[in-house]
Amino acid sequence: MRLTIIPIDGSVSIDGVGFGGLDLSFMDASVHAVQWYETHGEIEVKDPVTGRMVANEVITSIDAFQPAIDAWQAAKTTEELAAAAAAAAAAAAAAAAIQAANSQPTTGTQTP
């Protein structure tokens, strides 16, 4: 899994799919970003007062960032449910339109 977390934006991206505005308040103010590359990663550390980058810390586990992954999963599920509901509503509207069209009396000249 490729993971990027940017706490100040509330942004989490997993394998290229990102969501913003997530609640990442659990993260320390000194974390500028977290990068994870399948089996290893790094925390980009900033000075919380000046905002300047001060270090990159190597990490070998993303367990501490599971709440960010959970927030991403919740946003993804919400998006998928909304898309499914929109598709179902569109299908229902199309079916209703077809039914309405089929129930209209035909006009025209009848041949005896």
LINNORHU-V838889 format. One record per residue. PSI is psi in radians with two decimals (none if undefined). OMEGA is omega in radians with two decimals (999 if undefined). Layout:
BEGIN
((PSI OMEGA) (PSI OMEGA))
END
This chain:
BEGIN
((2.40 3.04) (2.15 -3.03) (2.36 3.00) (2.28 3.09) (2.24 3.07) (1.68 -3.01) (-0.69 -3.06) (-0.51 3.12) (-0.15 -3.02) (0.56 -3.05) (2.35 3.03) (2.28 3.10) (2.26 3.08) (2.14 3.13) (0.72 3.05) (-0.04 3.11) (2.02 -3.04) (2.65 3.04) (2.47 3.13) (2.98 3.11) (0.36 -3.13) (2.71 3.12) (1.84 3.10) (0.52 -3.08) (-0.27 3.12) (-0.29 -3.05) (2.55 3.14) (2.52 -3.12) (-0.29 -3.13) (-0.09 -3.13) (2.02 3.04) (-0.79 -3.13) (2.77 3.00) (2.30 3.09) (2.29 3.11) (2.30 -3.08) (1.32 3.09) (-1.05 -3.03) (-0.08 -3.12) (2.93 3.13) (-2.88 -3.14) (2.66 3.01) (2.16 3.07) (1.98 -3.03) (2.36 3.10) (2.78 2.99) (2.06 -3.07) (-0.34 3.14) (-0.88 -3.06) (-0.39 -3.09) (0.00 -3.14) (2.49 3.08) (2.31 -3.11) (-0.36 -3.12) (2.83 2.93) (2.13 -3.14) (2.23 3.11) (2.39 3.06) (2.63 3.13) (0.10 3.12) (2.56 3.07) (0.24 -3.12) (-0.66 -3.12) (-0.29 -3.08) (0.24 3.13) (-0.65 3.09) (-0.58 3.09) (-0.70 3.10) (-0.70 3.10) (-0.70 3.11) (-0.72 3.08) (-0.79 -3.12) (-0.69 3.11) (-0.74 3.11) (-0.70 3.13) (-0.76 3.12) (-0.75 3.11) (-0.76 3.13) (-0.75 3.14) (-0.71 3.11) (-0.70 3.11) (-0.72 3.12) (-0.71 3.12) (-0.71 3.12) (-0.71 3.12) (-0.71 3.11) (-0.71 3.12) (-0.70 3.11) (-0.71 3.11) (-0.71 3.11) (-0.71 3.12) (-0.71 3.12) (-0.71 3.12) (-0.74 3.13) (-0.71 3.12) (-0.69 3.13) (-0.71 3.11) (-0.77 3.13) (-0.72 3.12) (-0.73 3.14) (-0.66 -3.13) (-0.35 -3.11) (-0.05 3.11) (2.40 3.09) (2.49 3.11) (2.54 3.09) (2.69 3.13) (-3.13 -3.11) (2.29 3.07) (2.46 3.11) (2.29 -3.14) (none 999))
END
